[in-house]
């Protein structure tokens, strides 16, 4: 029989944050959906400062994405097609906004401004890895040098 209810709270987020500290990418996710074919992909992500999420978009297939920051502060940065910052926002329980709905095809990245930040991400399924064309060509790849300098520029945008 399928599980009808599942509950999540601070102890779950604390464990996820501990795991993120041990992960070389300084983030850890926990899927709520039970299968990658689920029509609604739902997950929690614990993120530490200096975790690099390469700027990306979702066009293949086109998907919206919703962030709900549950703990800490996440900076979201939105770019134009040339990599210039178009908009940014601080999200968190003590910020002006806690939730952001990101439109299809919008270049974006997220950075943790406080240790042990946790957000929930929701987007249409089924899961599909980000296509090469949806990874920003103007930002360092995960394997490239220059990530530190690029991240410095993102943090400086938020006065850090």
DSSP file (Angstrom, degrees, kcal/mol; ACC not computed):
  #  RESIDUE AA STRUCTURE BP1 BP2  ACC     N-H-->O    O-->H-N    N-H-->O    O-->H-N    TCO  KAPPA ALPHA  PHI   PSI    X-CA   Y-CA   Z-CA
    1    1 A X              0   0    0      0, 0.0     3,-0.1     0, 0.0     0, 0.0   0.000 360.0 360.0 360.0 132.1    0.0    0.0    0.0
    2    2 A X        -     0   0    0      1,-0.1     2,-0.3     2,-0.0     0, 0.0  -0.276 360.0 -98.5 -66.6 152.8    1.5    3.4   -0.9
    3    3 A X        -     0   0    0      1,-0.2    -1,-0.1     3,-0.0     3,-0.1  -0.543  32.1-165.3 -70.3 132.3    2.4    5.9    1.8
    4    4 A X        +     0   0    0     -2,-0.3     2,-0.4     1,-0.3    -1,-0.2   0.861  68.3  20.1 -88.9 -39.3   -0.4    8.4    2.3
    5    5 A X        -     0   0    0      2,-0.0     2,-0.4     0, 0.0    -1,-0.3  -0.981  56.3-177.7-134.5 143.4    1.3   11.0    4.3
    6    6 A X        -     0   0    0     -2,-0.4     2,-0.4    -3,-0.1    -3,-0.0  -0.995  13.5-155.1-136.8 139.9    5.0   11.9    5.0
    7    7 A X        -     0   0    0     -2,-0.4     2,-0.4     2,-0.0    -2,-0.0  -0.910   7.0-169.0-119.0 143.9    6.1   14.7    7.3
    8    8 A X        +     0   0    0     -2,-0.4     2,-0.2     4,-0.0    -2,-0.0  -0.970  16.1 150.8-131.8 145.1    9.3   16.7    7.2
    9    9 A X    >>  -     0   0    0     -2,-0.4     4,-2.0     0, 0.0     3,-0.7  -0.823  57.8 -55.7-155.3-165.9   10.8   19.0    9.8
   10   10 A X  H 3> S+     0   0    0      1,-0.3     4,-2.7    -2,-0.2     5,-0.2   0.815 124.0  56.3 -56.4 -37.7   13.9   20.6   11.3
   11   11 A X  H 3> S+     0   0    0      1,-0.2     4,-1.9     2,-0.2    -1,-0.3   0.894 109.0  48.1 -65.1 -36.9   15.5   17.2   12.2
   12   12 A X  H <> S+     0   0    0     -3,-0.7     4,-2.2     2,-0.2    -2,-0.2   0.912 113.1  47.8 -65.9 -42.0   15.3   16.1    8.6
   13   13 A X  H  X S+     0   0    0     -4,-2.0     4,-2.3     2,-0.2    -2,-0.2   0.873 109.4  53.2 -68.0 -36.9   16.8   19.4    7.4
   14   14 A X  H  X S+     0   0    0     -4,-2.7     4,-2.2     2,-0.2    -1,-0.2   0.917 109.8  48.0 -64.1 -42.7   19.6   19.3   10.0
   15   15 A X  H  X S+     0   0    0     -4,-1.9     4,-2.2     2,-0.2    -2,-0.2   0.914 111.3  50.5 -62.7 -43.3   20.5   15.8    8.7
   16   16 A X  H  X S+     0   0    0     -4,-2.2     4,-1.9     1,-0.2    -1,-0.2   0.883 109.6  51.2 -63.1 -38.4   20.5   17.0    5.1
   17   17 A X  H  X S+     0   0    0     -4,-2.3     4,-1.6     2,-0.2    -1,-0.2   0.900 107.7  52.3 -66.2 -40.7   22.7   19.9    6.1
   18   18 A X  H  X S+     0   0    0     -4,-2.2     4,-0.7     1,-0.2    -2,-0.2   0.918 110.4  48.8 -59.4 -43.0   25.2   17.6    7.8
   19   19 A X  H >X S+     0   0    0     -4,-2.2     3,-0.7     1,-0.2     4,-0.7   0.869 106.2  56.8 -64.7 -36.6   25.3   15.5    4.6
   20   20 A X  H >< S+     0   0    0     -4,-1.9     3,-0.6     1,-0.2     6,-0.3   0.842 100.8  57.8 -65.5 -32.4   25.8   18.6    2.4
   21   21 A X  H 3< S+     0   0    0     -4,-1.6    -1,-0.2     1,-0.2    -2,-0.2   0.764 108.0  47.2 -67.7 -24.7   28.9   19.5    4.5
   22   22 A X  H << S+     0   0    0     -4,-0.7     2,-0.4    -3,-0.7    -1,-0.2   0.569  94.1  92.2 -91.0 -11.5   30.4   16.1    3.5
   23   23 A X  S X< S-     0   0    0     -4,-0.7     3,-2.3    -3,-0.6     5,-0.0  -0.703  76.9-135.7 -87.7 132.4   29.6   16.5   -0.2
   24   24 A X  T 3  S+     0   0    0     -2,-0.4    -1,-0.1     1,-0.3    -4,-0.0   0.772 107.6  54.3 -60.3 -25.4   32.3   18.0   -2.3
   25   25 A X  T 3  S-     0   0    0      2,-0.3    -1,-0.3    26,-0.1    27,-0.2   0.454 109.5-126.7 -86.1   0.1   29.7   20.2   -4.0
   26   26 A X  S <  S+     0   0    0     -3,-2.3    22,-2.6    -6,-0.3     2,-0.3   0.791  78.0  87.7  59.6  31.6   28.5   21.5   -0.6
   27   27 A X  E     -A   47   0A   0     20,-0.2     2,-0.3    -7,-0.2    -2,-0.3  -0.987  52.1-168.8-151.8 157.2   24.9   20.6   -1.3
   28   28 A X  E     -A   46   0A   0     18,-2.2    18,-3.0    -2,-0.3     2,-0.3  -0.993   8.0-155.5-147.4 137.7   22.7   17.6   -0.8
   29   29 A X  E     -A   45   0A   0     -2,-0.3     2,-0.4    16,-0.2    16,-0.2  -0.818   5.4-159.8-115.2 158.5   19.3   16.8   -2.1
   30   30 A X  E     -A   44   0A   0     14,-2.5    14,-2.4    -2,-0.3     2,-0.2  -0.959  20.4-137.1-134.7 114.8   16.5   14.5   -0.9
   31   31 A X  E     -A   43   0A   0     -2,-0.4    12,-0.3    12,-0.2    10,-0.0  -0.513  17.2-174.2 -73.5 134.3   13.8   13.5   -3.3
   32   32 A X        +     0   0    0     10,-3.2    11,-0.2    -2,-0.2    -1,-0.2   0.792  68.8  81.8 -90.1 -38.8   10.3   13.5   -2.1
   33   33 A X  S    S-     0   0    0      9,-1.5     3,-0.1     1,-0.1     8,-0.1  -0.355  76.0-143.9 -63.5 149.0    9.0   12.0   -5.4
   34   34 A X  S    S+     0   0    0      1,-0.2     2,-0.3     2,-0.0    -1,-0.1   0.578  76.7  31.5 -94.6 -10.2    9.4    8.3   -5.4
   35   35 A X  S >  S-     0   0    0      1,-0.1     3,-1.8     0, 0.0    -1,-0.2  -0.999  70.5-128.3-149.9 143.6   10.3    7.8   -9.1
   36   36 A X  T 3  S+     0   0    0     -2,-0.3    91,-3.4     1,-0.3    90,-0.6   0.680 110.9  60.7 -65.5 -15.9   12.0    9.9  -11.8
   37   37 A X  T 3  S+     0   0    0     89,-0.2    -1,-0.3    88,-0.1    88,-0.1   0.507  75.2 125.5 -87.6  -3.9    9.0    9.4  -14.0
   38   38 A X    <   -     0   0    0     -3,-1.8    88,-0.3     1,-0.2    89,-0.1  -0.269  67.2-131.2 -54.1 136.8    6.7   11.1  -11.5
   39   39 A X  S    S+     0   0    0      1,-0.2    86,-2.6    86,-0.2     2,-0.4   0.623  97.2  47.1 -69.9 -10.9    4.8   14.0  -13.2
   40   40 A X  E    S- B   0 124A   0     84,-0.3     2,-0.5     2,-0.1    84,-0.2  -0.936  76.4-154.7-133.3 111.6    5.8   16.3  -10.3
   41   41 A X  E     + B   0 123A   0     82,-2.8    82,-2.2    -2,-0.4     2,-0.4  -0.757  20.0 176.1 -87.5 123.0    9.5   16.3   -9.2
   42   42 A X  E     + B   0 122A   0     -2,-0.5   -10,-3.2    80,-0.2    -9,-1.5  -0.995   6.3 154.8-132.3 129.7    9.8   17.5   -5.6
   43   43 A X  E     -AB  31 121A   0     78,-2.2    78,-3.1    -2,-0.4     2,-0.4  -0.996  36.0-128.8-153.0 155.5   12.9   17.7   -3.6
   44   44 A X  E     -AB  30 120A   0    -14,-2.4   -14,-2.5    -2,-0.3     2,-0.4  -0.844  23.7-163.4 -99.5 143.1   14.7   19.3   -0.6
   45   45 A X  E     -AB  29 119A   0     74,-3.0    74,-2.5    -2,-0.4     2,-0.5  -0.990   7.5-159.6-130.4 123.9   18.1   20.8   -1.2
   46   46 A X  E     -AB  28 118A   0    -18,-3.0   -18,-2.2    -2,-0.4     2,-0.4  -0.882  20.8-173.6 -96.8 132.8   20.5   21.7    1.6
   47   47 A X  E     -AB  27 117A   0     70,-3.0    70,-1.7    -2,-0.5     2,-0.3  -0.987  14.3-156.3-135.6 138.2   23.2   24.2    0.4
   48   48 A X    >   -     0   0    0    -22,-2.6     3,-1.6    -2,-0.4    64,-0.5  -0.748  40.9 -84.0-104.6 155.4   26.3   25.7    2.0
   49   49 A X  T 3  S+     0   0    0     -2,-0.3    64,-0.1     1,-0.2     3,-0.1  -0.293 116.0  30.0 -54.9 144.8   28.0   28.9    1.0
   50   50 A X  T 3  S+     0   0    0     62,-0.4     2,-0.5     1,-0.3    -1,-0.2   0.487  80.4 140.6  77.5   8.0   30.3   28.5   -1.9
   51   51 A X    <   -     0   0    0     -3,-1.6     2,-0.6   -25,-0.2    -1,-0.3  -0.713  47.0-140.5 -75.1 125.8   28.3   25.7   -3.5
   52   52 A X        -     0   0    0     -2,-0.5     2,-0.6   -27,-0.2    59,-0.1  -0.808  22.9-178.0 -98.5 120.8   28.4   26.3   -7.2
   53   53 A X        -     0   0    0     -2,-0.6    57,-0.2    57,-0.4     3,-0.1  -0.960  32.3-126.8-111.4 110.2   25.3   25.7   -9.3
   54   54 A X        -     0   0    0     -2,-0.6    54,-0.1     1,-0.1    87,-0.1  -0.304  34.0 -99.7 -57.0 133.2   26.2   26.5  -12.9
   55   55 A X        +     0   0    0     85,-0.2    81,-2.5    81,-0.1     2,-0.3  -0.297  61.9 156.2 -54.9 138.0   23.7   29.0  -14.4
   56   56 A X  B     -EF 108 135B   0     52,-2.3    52,-2.5    79,-0.2     2,-0.3  -0.901  30.8-148.4-153.1 175.4   21.2   27.1  -16.4
   57   57 A X        -     0   0    0     77,-1.8     2,-0.5    -2,-0.3     3,-0.2  -0.899  21.8-121.2-144.0 171.9   17.7   27.2  -17.8
   58   58 A X      > +     0   0    0     -2,-0.3     5,-1.6     5,-0.2    47,-1.2  -0.859  57.0 126.5-124.2  95.8   15.0   24.6  -18.6
   59   59 A X  B > 5 +J   62   0C   0     -2,-0.5     3,-0.8     3,-0.2     2,-0.4   0.544  51.5  82.6-119.8 -16.5   14.0   24.6  -22.3
   60   60 A X  T 3 5S+     0   0    0      1,-0.8    71,-0.3    -3,-0.2    -1,-0.2  -0.712 123.8   4.6-131.5  83.4   14.5   21.0  -23.3
   61   61 A X  T 3 5S-     0   0    0     -2,-0.4    -1,-0.8    -3,-0.1     2,-0.2   0.579 109.7-120.2 -82.7 160.6   11.8   20.3  -22.3
   62   62 A X  B < 5 +J   59   0C   0     -3,-0.8     2,-0.3    -2,-0.1    -3,-0.2  -0.456  43.7 169.6 -66.6 128.8   10.5   23.7  -21.2
   63   63 A X      < -     0   0    0     -5,-1.6    42,-0.5    -2,-0.2    -5,-0.2  -0.998  31.7-136.9-142.8 143.9    9.8   23.7  -17.5
   64   64 A X        -     0   0    0     -2,-0.3    60,-0.6    40,-0.2     2,-0.4  -0.564  23.9-154.4 -85.6 164.6    8.9   26.1  -14.8
   65   65 A X  E     -DC 102 123A   0     37,-2.0    37,-3.8    -2,-0.2     2,-0.5  -0.994   4.2-156.3-145.2 134.2   10.6   25.7  -11.4
   66   66 A X  E     -DC 101 122A   0     56,-2.8    56,-2.1    -2,-0.4     2,-0.4  -0.953   4.1-163.0-117.7 130.9    9.5   26.8   -8.0
   67   67 A X  E     -DC 100 121A   0     33,-3.0    33,-2.4    -2,-0.5     2,-0.5  -0.929   5.9-176.0-109.2 133.2   11.8   27.5   -5.1
   68   68 A X  E     -DC  99 120A   0     52,-2.3    52,-2.9    -2,-0.4     2,-0.6  -0.956  17.7-147.9-126.5 110.8   10.6   27.6   -1.5
   69   69 A X  E     + C   0 119A   0     29,-3.0    50,-0.3    -2,-0.5    23,-0.1  -0.697  21.7 173.1 -85.4 121.7   13.3   28.6    1.0
   70   70 A X  E     +     0   0A   0     48,-2.5     2,-0.3    -2,-0.6    49,-0.2   0.694  65.1  15.4 -99.4 -25.5   12.7   26.9    4.3
   71   71 A X  E    S- C   0 118A   0     47,-1.8    47,-2.2    43,-0.0    -1,-0.3  -0.991 110.3  -3.0-153.0 140.5   15.8   27.8    6.2
   72   72 A X  S    S-     0   0    0     -2,-0.3    21,-0.5    45,-0.2     2,-0.4  -0.397  90.6 -60.4  81.3-155.1   18.6   30.3    5.8
   73   73 A X        -     0   0    0     41,-0.2    40,-2.7    19,-0.1    41,-0.9  -0.995  41.0-167.7-137.3 129.0   18.9   32.7    2.8
   74   74 A X  E     -HG  91 112B   0     17,-2.6    17,-2.8    -2,-0.4     2,-0.6  -0.959  12.5-147.0-113.7 132.0   19.3   31.8   -0.8
   75   75 A X  E     -HG  90 111B   0     36,-3.2    36,-2.3    -2,-0.4     2,-0.4  -0.889  12.5-160.4 -96.0 123.3   20.3   34.4   -3.4
   76   76 A X  E     -HG  89 110B   0     13,-2.8    13,-2.1    -2,-0.6     2,-0.4  -0.886   5.6-165.9-102.3 135.4   18.7   33.8   -6.8
   77   77 A X  E     -HG  88 109B   0     32,-2.3    32,-1.7    -2,-0.4     2,-0.4  -0.981   2.1-161.4-125.2 133.5   20.3   35.4   -9.8
   78   78 A X  E     -HG  87 108B   0      9,-3.0     8,-2.9    -2,-0.4     9,-1.5  -0.928  10.8-166.2-118.4 138.8   18.7   35.8  -13.2
   79   79 A X  E     -HG  85 107B   0     28,-1.7    28,-0.6    -2,-0.4     6,-0.2  -0.797  18.0-125.6-123.8 158.7   20.6   36.5  -16.4
   80   80 A X    >   -     0   0    0      4,-2.2     3,-1.6    -2,-0.3     6,-0.1  -0.338  51.9 -84.4 -87.8-176.8   20.0   37.5  -20.0
   81   81 A X  T 3  S+     0   0    0      1,-0.3    57,-0.1     2,-0.1    -1,-0.0   0.681 129.9  52.0 -66.8 -17.4   21.3   35.4  -22.9
   82   82 A X  T 3  S-     0   0    0      2,-0.1    -1,-0.3    55,-0.0    -3,-0.0   0.432 121.3-103.2 -97.1  -0.9   24.7   37.1  -22.8
   83   83 A X  S <  S+     0   0    0     -3,-1.6     2,-0.3     1,-0.3    -2,-0.1   0.551  72.6 142.5  92.7   7.9   25.1   36.4  -19.0
   84   84 A X        -     0   0    0      1,-0.1    -4,-2.2     2,-0.0     2,-0.3  -0.643  60.1-106.4 -80.9 139.2   24.4   39.9  -17.8
   85   85 A X  E     +H   79   0B   0     -2,-0.3    -6,-0.3    -6,-0.2     3,-0.1  -0.501  40.2 173.5 -68.2 124.0   22.4   40.0  -14.5
   86   86 A X  E     -     0   0B   0     -8,-2.9     2,-0.3     1,-0.4    -7,-0.2   0.750  64.4 -11.4 -97.3 -33.4   18.8   41.0  -15.2
   87   87 A X  E     -H   78   0B   0     -9,-1.5    -9,-3.0     2,-0.0    -1,-0.4  -0.982  56.7-172.1-162.5 159.8   17.4   40.5  -11.7
   88   88 A X  E     -H   77   0B   0     -2,-0.3     2,-0.3   -11,-0.2   -11,-0.2  -0.978   3.6-170.7-155.1 162.8   18.2   39.0   -8.3
   89   89 A X  E     -H   76   0B   0    -13,-2.1   -13,-2.8    -2,-0.3     2,-0.5  -0.988  21.9-131.8-156.7 147.4   16.4   38.3   -5.1
   90   90 A X  E     -H   75   0B   0     -2,-0.3     7,-0.7   -15,-0.2     2,-0.4  -0.898  29.1-168.3 -97.5 129.4   17.1   37.1   -1.6
   91   91 A X  E     +Hi  74  97B   0    -17,-2.8   -17,-2.6    -2,-0.5     7,-0.3  -0.964  26.8 109.8-121.9 137.1   14.7   34.4   -0.4
   92   92 A X  S >  S-     0   0    0      5,-2.2     3,-1.9    -2,-0.4   -19,-0.1  -0.915  75.2 -84.1 173.2 166.8   14.3   33.1    3.1
   93   93 A X  T 3  S+     0   0    0    -21,-0.5   -20,-0.1     1,-0.3     5,-0.1   0.785 128.9  40.1 -58.2 -28.2   11.9   33.0    6.1
   94   94 A X  T 3  S+     0   0    0    -22,-0.4    -1,-0.3     3,-0.1     2,-0.2   0.172 102.9  89.0-107.4  17.6   13.2   36.4    7.3
   95   95 A X  S <  S-     0   0    0     -3,-1.9    -4,-0.1     2,-0.2    -3,-0.0  -0.532  93.5-101.2-104.2 174.0   13.4   38.0    3.8
   96   96 A X  S    S+     0   0    0     -2,-0.2     2,-0.4    -6,-0.1    -5,-0.1   0.839 110.2  32.1 -63.3 -32.0   10.8   39.9    1.9
   97   97 A X  B     +i   91   0B   0     -7,-0.7    -5,-2.2     1,-0.1    -2,-0.2  -0.949  50.0 174.6-128.0 148.4   10.2   36.8   -0.2
   98   98 A X  S    S+     0   0    0     -2,-0.4   -29,-3.0    -7,-0.3     2,-0.4   0.476  72.3  50.8-121.1 -14.8   10.4   33.1    0.6
   99   99 A X  E     -D   68   0A   0    -31,-0.2     2,-0.4    -7,-0.1   -31,-0.2  -0.971  56.5-175.8-131.8 140.5    9.1   31.7   -2.7
  100  100 A X  E     -D   67   0A   0    -33,-2.4   -33,-3.0    -2,-0.4     2,-0.6  -0.992  13.1-155.3-137.5 131.0   10.1   32.2   -6.3
  101  101 A X  E     -D   66   0A   0     -2,-0.4     2,-0.5   -35,-0.2   -35,-0.2  -0.930  17.5-153.5-102.9 118.6    8.4   30.8   -9.4
  102  102 A X  E     -D   65   0A   0    -37,-3.8   -37,-2.0    -2,-0.6     3,-0.1  -0.825  14.0-129.1 -99.8 124.0   10.9   30.7  -12.2
  103  103 A X    >   -     0   0    0     -2,-0.5     3,-1.5   -39,-0.2   -45,-0.2  -0.203  36.7 -78.6 -70.1 160.2    9.5   30.9  -15.8
  104  104 A X  T 3  S+     0   0    0      1,-0.2   -40,-0.2   -42,-0.1    -1,-0.2  -0.283 113.9  12.3 -57.1 136.4   10.4   28.5  -18.5
  105  105 A X  T 3  S+     0   0    0    -47,-1.2     2,-0.5   -42,-0.5    -1,-0.2   0.605  86.4 145.2  74.6  13.0   13.7   29.2  -20.3
  106  106 A X    <   -     0   0    0     -3,-1.5     2,-0.3   -48,-0.2    -1,-0.2  -0.747  49.6-129.2 -88.0 122.5   15.0   31.7  -17.7
  107  107 A X  E     + G   0  79B   0    -28,-0.6   -28,-1.7    -2,-0.5     2,-0.3  -0.533  47.8 151.0 -67.2 130.5   18.7   31.6  -17.0
  108  108 A X  E     -EG  56  78B   0    -52,-2.5   -52,-2.3    -2,-0.3     2,-0.3  -0.988  29.7-171.4-157.0 162.5   19.3   31.4  -13.3
  109  109 A X  E     - G   0  77B   0    -32,-1.7   -32,-2.3    -2,-0.3     2,-0.4  -0.952  15.9-139.3-148.6 166.7   21.5   30.2  -10.5
  110  110 A X  E     - G   0  76B   0     -2,-0.3   -57,-0.4   -34,-0.2     2,-0.4  -0.985  13.6-173.3-131.0 141.0   21.2   29.9   -6.7
  111  111 A X  E     - G   0  75B   0    -36,-2.3   -36,-3.2    -2,-0.4     2,-0.5  -0.992  24.6-125.0-132.5 144.0   23.8   30.7   -4.0
  112  112 A X  E     - G   0  74B   0    -64,-0.5   -62,-0.4    -2,-0.4   -38,-0.2  -0.754  21.2-178.2 -86.1 127.0   23.6   30.1   -0.2
  113  113 A X  S    S+     0   0    0    -40,-2.7     2,-0.4    -2,-0.5   -39,-0.2   0.564  72.9  42.2 -98.9 -12.6   24.3   33.2    1.7
  114  114 A X  S >  S-     0   0    0    -41,-0.9     3,-0.7   -67,-0.1   -41,-0.2  -0.993  94.6-102.8-133.2 140.5   23.9   31.5    5.1
  115  115 A X  T 3  S+     0   0    0     -2,-0.4   -67,-0.2     1,-0.2    -2,-0.1  -0.262 102.8  21.8 -58.8 147.5   25.3   28.1    6.2
  116  116 A X  T 3  S+     0   0    0      1,-0.2    -1,-0.2   -99,-0.1     2,-0.2   0.829  81.1 168.5  62.8  37.1   22.8   25.3    6.3
  117  117 A X  E <   -B   47   0A   0    -70,-1.7   -70,-3.0    -3,-0.7     2,-0.4  -0.567  13.6-165.8 -76.6 145.1   20.3   26.9    4.0
  118  118 A X  E     +BC  46  71A   0    -47,-2.2   -48,-2.5   -72,-0.2   -47,-1.8  -0.999  10.3 174.2-136.7 133.4   17.5   24.6    2.8
  119  119 A X  E     -BC  45  69A   0    -74,-2.5   -74,-3.0    -2,-0.4     2,-0.4  -0.950  25.9-130.7-134.2 159.7   15.0   25.0    0.0
  120  120 A X  E     -BC  44  68A   0    -52,-2.9   -52,-2.3    -2,-0.3     2,-0.4  -0.913  21.7-158.9-106.0 135.8   12.3   22.9   -1.6
  121  121 A X  E     -BC  43  67A   0    -78,-3.1   -78,-2.2    -2,-0.4     2,-0.4  -0.949   9.4-177.1-117.2 135.1   12.3   22.7   -5.4
  122  122 A X  E     +BC  42  66A   0    -56,-2.1   -56,-2.8    -2,-0.4     2,-0.3  -0.998  13.7 149.5-133.0 129.9    9.3   21.7   -7.5
  123  123 A X  E     -BC  41  65A   0    -82,-2.2   -82,-2.8    -2,-0.4   -58,-0.2  -0.985  49.5 -81.2-153.2 159.9    9.1   21.3  -11.2
  124  124 A X  E     -B   40   0A   0    -60,-0.6   -84,-0.3    -2,-0.3     2,-0.1  -0.278  62.6-109.5 -62.1 146.3    7.2   19.2  -13.7
  125  125 A X  S    S+     0   0    0    -86,-2.6   -86,-0.2     2,-0.1     2,-0.2  -0.390  79.0  85.0 -99.7-175.6    8.4   15.7  -14.4
  126  126 A X  S    S-     0   0    0    -90,-0.6   -89,-0.2   -88,-0.3   -90,-0.1   0.627  79.9-110.4 -70.7 165.5    9.5   13.4  -15.5
  127  127 A X        +     0   0    0    -91,-3.4     2,-0.3    -2,-0.2    -2,-0.1  -0.344  40.9 176.5 -61.1 138.3   13.0   14.1  -14.5
  128  128 A X        -     0   0    0    -67,-0.1     3,-0.1    -2,-0.0   -68,-0.1  -0.969  31.1-116.2-143.2 131.4   15.4   14.9  -17.4
  129  129 A X        -     0   0    0     -2,-0.3     2,-0.2     1,-0.1     0, 0.0  -0.275  45.6 -90.3 -61.9 152.3   19.0   15.9  -17.0
  130  130 A X        -     0   0    0      1,-0.1    -1,-0.1     2,-0.1   -72,-0.1  -0.477  45.3-126.1 -66.7 128.2   19.9   19.5  -18.1
  131  131 A X    >   -     0   0    0    -71,-0.3     3,-1.9    -2,-0.2     4,-0.2  -0.375  19.7-111.9 -72.1 153.7   20.8   19.5  -21.8
  132  132 A X  G >  S+     0   0    0      1,-0.3     3,-1.7     2,-0.2    -1,-0.1   0.867 118.3  58.9 -53.5 -39.9   24.1   21.0  -22.9
  133  133 A X  G 3  S+     0   0    0      1,-0.3    -1,-0.3   -73,-0.0     4,-0.1   0.662 101.8  55.9 -67.7 -13.7   22.3   23.8  -24.6
  134  134 A X  G <  S+     0   0    0     -3,-1.9   -77,-1.8   -74,-0.1     2,-0.5   0.337  86.3  91.1-100.9   5.9   20.7   24.7  -21.3
  135  135 A X  B <  S-F   56   0B   0     -3,-1.7   -79,-0.2   -79,-0.2   -80,-0.1  -0.899  93.4-104.1 -99.5 128.7   24.0   25.2  -19.4
  136  136 A X    >   -     0   0    0    -81,-2.5     3,-1.0    -2,-0.5   -81,-0.1  -0.283  24.7-158.2 -58.1 121.1   25.2   28.8  -19.7
  137  137 A X  T 3  S+     0   0    0      1,-0.2    -1,-0.2    -4,-0.1     4,-0.1   0.677  90.8  57.9 -72.9 -16.1   28.0   29.0  -22.2
  138  138 A X  T 3  S+     0   0    0    -57,-0.1     2,-0.3     2,-0.1    -1,-0.2   0.380  97.9  70.8 -95.4   1.9   29.2   32.3  -20.6
  139  139 A X  S <  S-     0   0    0     -3,-1.0     8,-0.1   -84,-0.1   -85,-0.0  -0.852  95.0 -90.6-117.1 154.3   29.7   30.8  -17.1
  140  140 A X        -     0   0    0     -2,-0.3   -85,-0.2     6,-0.2    -4,-0.1  -0.353  40.6-129.0 -61.5 139.5   32.4   28.4  -15.9
  141  141 A X    >   -     0   0    0      4,-0.1     3,-0.9    -4,-0.1     6,-0.1  -0.291  33.0 -96.5 -75.5 172.8   31.4   24.7  -16.2
  142  142 A X  T 3  S+     0   0    0      1,-0.2    -1,-0.1    -2,-0.1     5,-0.1   0.787 126.8  44.5 -62.5 -26.7   31.8   22.4  -13.2
  143  143 A X  T 3  S+     0   0    0      2,-0.1    -1,-0.2     4,-0.0     2,-0.0   0.551  96.4  99.4 -94.2  -8.9   35.2   21.3  -14.5
  144  144 A X  S <  S-     0   0    0     -3,-0.9     3,-0.5     1,-0.1     2,-0.2  -0.298  72.1-117.8 -81.7 159.9   36.5   24.7  -15.5
  145  145 A X  S    S+     0   0    0      1,-0.2    -4,-0.1     2,-0.1    -1,-0.1  -0.495  91.2  56.8 -81.9 165.3   38.9   27.0  -13.6
  146  146 A X     >  +     0   0    0     -2,-0.2     4,-2.2    -6,-0.1    -1,-0.2   0.485  62.5 122.2  92.4   3.2   37.6   30.4  -12.6
  147  147 A X  H  > S+     0   0    0     -3,-0.5     4,-3.0     1,-0.2     5,-0.2   0.927  73.8  53.5 -63.1 -43.1   34.7   29.2  -10.5
  148  148 A X  H  > S+     0   0    0      1,-0.2     4,-2.3     2,-0.2    -1,-0.2   0.915 110.9  45.0 -58.8 -45.4   35.9   31.0   -7.4
  149  149 A X  H  > S+     0   0    0      2,-0.2     4,-1.8     1,-0.2    -1,-0.2   0.895 113.4  50.6 -66.2 -40.0   36.2   34.3   -9.2
  150  150 A X  H  X S+     0   0    0     -4,-2.2     4,-1.7     1,-0.2    -2,-0.2   0.929 111.1  48.1 -63.4 -44.3   32.8   33.9  -10.8
  151  151 A X  H  X S+     0   0    0     -4,-3.0     4,-2.9     1,-0.2     5,-0.3   0.893 106.0  58.4 -63.7 -38.6   31.2   33.0   -7.5
  152  152 A X  H  X S+     0   0    0     -4,-2.3     4,-2.6    -5,-0.2    -1,-0.2   0.910 105.3  50.7 -55.2 -41.6   32.9   36.1   -5.9
  153  153 A X  H  X S+     0   0    0     -4,-1.8     4,-1.1     2,-0.2    -1,-0.2   0.879 110.6  48.7 -66.3 -36.4   31.1   38.2   -8.5
  154  154 A X  H  X S+     0   0    0     -4,-1.7     4,-0.6     2,-0.2     3,-0.3   0.934 113.3  46.2 -67.7 -45.0   27.8   36.6   -7.6
  155  155 A X  H ><>S+     0   0    0     -4,-2.9     5,-2.3     1,-0.2     3,-1.2   0.880 108.0  56.7 -64.3 -37.4   28.3   37.1   -3.9
  156  156 A X  H ><5S+     0   0    0     -4,-2.6     3,-1.8     4,-0.3    -1,-0.2   0.813  95.6  66.0 -65.4 -27.5   29.5   40.7   -4.4
  157  157 A X  H 3<5S+     0   0    0     -4,-1.1    -1,-0.3    -3,-0.3    -2,-0.2   0.809 105.5  43.9 -60.0 -29.0   26.1   41.3   -6.1
  158  158 A X  T <<5S-     0   0    0     -3,-1.2    -1,-0.3    -4,-0.6    -2,-0.2   0.200 127.2-100.7-101.3  14.2   24.5   40.7   -2.7
  159  159 A X  T < 5       0   0    0     -3,-1.8    -3,-0.2     1,-0.0    -2,-0.1   0.745 360.0 360.0  77.5  23.7   27.1   42.8   -0.8
  160  160 A X      <       0   0    0     -5,-2.3    -4,-0.3    -8,-0.1    -5,-0.1   0.382 360.0 360.0-117.1 360.0   29.2   39.9    0.4
